[in-house]
Amino acid sequence: MTTGEPLRRGVGSTQQTVRRQNLALVLREIAEGEPVSRAGVAQRTGLTRGTVSSLVEELIAGELVTELAAARGTTGRPASPLQLNRAGPAGLGIEIGVDEVAACVVDLAGTVRARRSTPSDHRTREPTAGLDRAADLAADVVAEAGLPVEGAGVALPGVVGRDGVLQRAPNLPRWVDVAVDAELAARLGLPVDVGNEADLAAAAELWFGDAPTDFVHVSGGIGVGGGIVLGGELFRGPGGRAGELGHLVVDPDGPVCSCGGRGCLEQLAGQPALLAAAGVADVGDLLRSPGPAVAVAGRALGVALAGVVNLVDVPTVVLGGLYARLGAPLAVAVTAELRERVPSRTDLRVRLSAPDTGGALRAAAGLVVRRRLRQP
Ligand SMILES: [Zn+2]
């Protein structure tokens, strides 16, 4: 483990920097997937066996890596495979929804080890009540997981500044300029990181699904969320507000939107609009008999996404949330609209979100363990 002491100047600091980088490199190889031996790590990283052994000892001492029993029946000295320590440092994830709060704990490998959710009215009650509820639920889920949780990530349904303050949330009118990070850090006694839930849902596709390194994720719900991933990194923009796909204007004369604009994608392809198009009262009925809702959503999404494709050159669109549940017919409709509007691009792909990524909640917890893996 690193000691946390400041780097000294000169040769010592350079050596220490190199060692830290190598430590992260070795950990990344071990985190890659199947258990791997020290010799395998040396081969893949190009480091010497001696260096790898010394770094691995440090990672084991820091409880980031464990050694499995050596394979039996091999000749010579058996190699002990290494893998991430499932009992090591863990991450807490919290998601504050419109009328629910959820919490989970993931281990170092990103596996969800405990998860709970409970109704919580965030539309009409004070933010402090919702934060108290979230902290109580988090304490329960941490106790259930029984792992050493070293930080929390929080997914929020609104605009989150780089300072960790929730500036506004269209569906939570009372949550204006709430320092969710500081409020929850005080309640939990843990460092807290916050993010927009649509961004984190996109991150979940990247980290836990099978999405490529460049894509736009659009998620249907009461609002419409977007996240743009470029080169394997979330693109948040200088103020953290990039990817607000739900507020791209699709119909300049369309209905007034919660953002103050008019004819936004969210107004035309959000859940209320699709329920109205299908003439049904709830999502269950919508999924059973979507009727014209698929064509309505396909057209509005295709128009908005054509702009995104032209602007940032992302070949892949991933449909999540309600859109993933509407399934292949919607993907077909969006593809047709996109092909018509961007005919020069023959490489465009529209796919459905992987079913078990765990979404924004798991990615919120993933923030914690992924940081740990990058900085062992
Ligand atoms: Zn809008």
Residues whose N, C-alpha, C, O or C-beta is under 5 A from the ligand:
A	BS01	ZN	G246 H247 C257 S258 C259 G261 C264
